[in-house]
Amino acid sequence: MQFSVGGMPANGVAVHTASRAPLDKALANRIVPMASLFAFLHHVAAFALVAALAVEFVLIKGELTVQSARKLLLTDLVFGVSSGVVLVVGLLRVFYFEKGASYYFHSVPFITKLSLFAVVGLLSIYPTVTFLSWRASLKQGLVPAVVAAKISIIRRIVHWELVAVVVILLCAALMARGVGYVGA
């Protein structure tokens, strides 16, 4: 029987799925809580990422004011930090917990999920650079001077980021059920 985050097998002999090496009970008792903690951190960061992106979407649709521009800067910071946490904790889960890297890198939904996450990260560069360019105006208490076309582009980017996140969620559900696994 294989070791999984779901708990110890009935016979009490856990096997680390990445290396297939037997784990002693003491080690297994440390890994399960850590895996649960990392799963929790991953999910909290993912929810924060989605929330920040939704808030950005709402804020960028309204009229740009000093207050909304400051909120956009802060929200984009939350988005960036939560994205970093999702990535780092997610990779730690792939390589040190759960089913192991060999499993995940043979899963089409996982590869799709990871690719879309990279696309969202690349798409977010333009809005982030734009929001950061507003800091000088905001320090002076002025509304940033932004042409309508640039705001429109940012709206579309944030919209597509949200679409990609929805597809990432679909991939996570498929991956959790083993759909699209093409492993050996």
Secondary structure, DSSP 8 states (H G I E B T S, - for coil): ---BTTB--TTS-EE-TTT--EE-HHHHHHHHHHHHHHHHHHHHHHHHHHHHHHHHHHHHHS---HHHHHHHHHHHHHHHHHHHHHHHHHHHHHHHSTT-HHHHTTBHHHHHHHHHHHHHHHHTHHHHHHHHHTHHHHHTT------HHHHHHHHHHHHHHHHHHHHHHHHHHHHHTTTTB---
